[in-house]
Structure formats: structure tokens, C-alpha cells
Amino acid sequence: MQEKTTIRKANKKDLLSIYNLVKELAVYEKEPDAVTATLEDYENNFSDGVFNAIVAENENEVVGMMLYFTAYSTWKGKMIYLDDFVVNEKYRKKGVGQKLYNQFLKIAKEEKAKLVKWQVLDWNEPAINFYKKNQAEIEKGWYNVKKFL
């Protein structure tokens, strides 16, 4: 399946597929009701340039995606924050995630980012192993902090 999979920048027509992959990820992460953003939110925010995405497409079906946005690190400079990275379950362990990851890093370098950053759940061993295999640093000692508005 990998050889048939292409990676490309997402467009507005991909947003429903991206949204469905995010909901699939929420189920995998044991938070099925946590996605409160709507498809309309995605459409408006994408049109406003709030986020970008790349998709993996196999036979005209979006089977994976990475959703990201530009942020700033006061210590390092321009940063790309990877908010979600998901591959449909039946396409996992077939090289699709690696192709997405490689393209994401290429985009970050082209955009002259100094750093890319994301989160991974401490129990998600397949993802942790993937990141370690790709020489990503897994930070210890930092807590996630958030406040819903």
C-alpha cells in the first residue's frame, strides 16, 4: 500500500476526511467525546490560515494526515507545532506514517523553522517507538497546561 500512497498539502475538500481522522484518533486515545470543534470550525479556521495540513492519499482516499501550525519559541525562534498525526488503522505499519513525517520535516525546513514540537501520550508505545526510531527527543519534566475558554 505504501507505493500507492502519495503525500500532498491538504485543501478544503480534505477537511471532512481530516475531521474524521481526528475523531478516529480521539477514540484511539480513549477520549471519544473530546472533539468539540465542528467541521464548520475546521473550514473557517483553515480558510483563515489558522492551521495547515498534509494528507496521505491512497486511491483517492485520505488515509492519514498531519495537522500543524506556526508558533514561536522564545528560546529557539520560529517553530512548527504538530497538533495531530494520524494514519487510518488499516494503513498503519505500512510506511504511510513515515512518508507523512518525512514530508512534515521537509516543509518545516522549507519554512525555515528552527524546531518542530508535538505531544505523545505516555502509554502510546507504538508512537513513542516511532519517534525514537526517528531520533526525536521525548522531553521529561514538563507538564501540559491548558485552560478552556
C-alpha positions in Angstrom: 0.0 0.0 0.0 2.9 2.4 0.6 3.9 2.7 -3.0 0.4 3.8 -4.0 0.2 6.4 -1.2 1.0 10.0 -2.1 1.6 12.8 0.3 0.3 16.3 -0.5 -0.8 19.6 1.0 -4.4 19.4 2.2 -7.1 21.5 0.6 -10.6 22.5 1.7 -12.1 19.3 0.1 -10.0 17.2 2.5 -11.3 18.7 5.7 -14.1 16.2 6.2 -11.6 13.3 5.9 -9.2 15.2 8.3 -12.0 15.7 10.7 -13.0 12.0 10.6 -9.4 11.0 11.2 -9.2 13.3 14.2 -12.3 11.6 15.6 -10.8 8.2 14.9 -7.7 9.4 16.9 -9.8 10.6 19.8 -11.4 7.1 20.0 -7.9 5.5 19.9 -6.8 7.9 22.7 -9.8 6.9 24.8 -11.4 10.3 24.5 -14.2 9.7 22.0 -16.3 12.7 23.2 -13.4 15.2 23.5 -13.6 16.5 19.9 -15.9 19.5 20.3 -14.7 21.5 17.3 -17.1 21.2 14.4 -16.4 20.6 10.7 -17.5 24.2 10.2 -14.8 25.3 12.7 -12.3 23.4 10.7 -13.5 25.0 7.4 -13.4 28.5 8.9 -10.1 28.1 10.6 -8.5 26.5 7.5 -9.8 29.3 5.3 -8.4 31.9 7.8 -4.9 30.2 7.8 -5.1 29.2 11.4 -3.7 25.7 10.6 -2.2 23.7 7.7 -2.3 20.0 7.0 -0.8 17.4 4.8 -2.6 14.3 3.8 -1.7 10.8 2.7 -3.9 9.7 -0.1 -4.3 6.1 -1.4 -6.5 5.5 -4.4 -8.3 8.9 -3.9 -9.0 8.2 -0.2 -7.3 10.2 2.5 -5.8 7.6 4.8 -3.6 9.8 7.0 -2.9 13.3 7.9 -0.7 15.7 9.9 -2.3 19.0 11.1 0.1 21.7 12.1 0.5 25.5 12.6 3.3 28.0 13.0 4.2 29.0 16.6 7.1 30.8 18.2 9.7 29.6 20.7 11.2 32.5 22.7 14.3 30.3 23.1 14.7 29.0 19.6 12.6 31.1 17.2 10.1 30.0 14.6 8.5 26.7 15.4 6.0 24.4 13.8 3.7 22.8 16.2 2.3 19.4 15.1 -1.2 19.2 16.7 -2.3 15.8 15.3 -0.7 13.0 13.3 -2.9 10.0 12.5 -3.0 7.2 10.0 -6.1 5.1 9.5 -5.8 1.9 11.4 -5.7 -0.4 8.3 -2.8 1.7 6.8 -0.6 1.6 9.9 2.8 -0.2 9.8 2.9 0.1 6.0 5.2 3.2 5.8 2.4 5.8 5.4 3.3 7.5 8.7 6.9 7.6 7.8 6.1 9.3 4.5 3.9 11.9 6.2 6.6 12.5 8.9 9.3 13.0 6.3 7.2 15.4 4.3 6.3 17.3 7.5 10.0 17.8 8.3 10.7 18.9 4.8 8.0 21.5 5.0 9.3 22.7 8.4 12.8 23.1 6.9 11.5 24.9 3.8 9.6 27.3 6.1 12.8 27.9 8.0 11.5 26.6 11.3 14.2 26.1 14.0 12.1 23.5 15.8 9.1 21.2 15.5 7.3 20.2 18.5 4.3 17.9 19.5 2.9 15.7 22.2 2.6 12.0 22.7 0.6 10.1 25.3 2.9 8.3 27.8 1.0 5.0 27.1 1.2 5.2 23.3 4.1 2.8 22.8 3.8 2.5 19.0 4.0 6.3 18.6 6.8 6.6 21.2 8.8 3.9 19.4 8.2 5.6 16.0 9.5 8.9 17.3 12.5 7.3 19.0 13.3 5.5 15.7 13.3 8.9 14.1 15.6 10.4 16.7 13.0 12.7 18.2 13.6 13.9 21.8 10.9 12.9 24.2 11.0 15.5 27.0 10.6 14.6 30.6 9.8 17.0 33.4 7.3 19.3 31.7 3.6 19.3 32.5 0.9 20.2 29.9 -1.1 23.2 31.0 -4.4 24.3 29.5 -7.4 26.4 30.2 -10.6 26.1 28.2 -12.3 29.4 27.3 
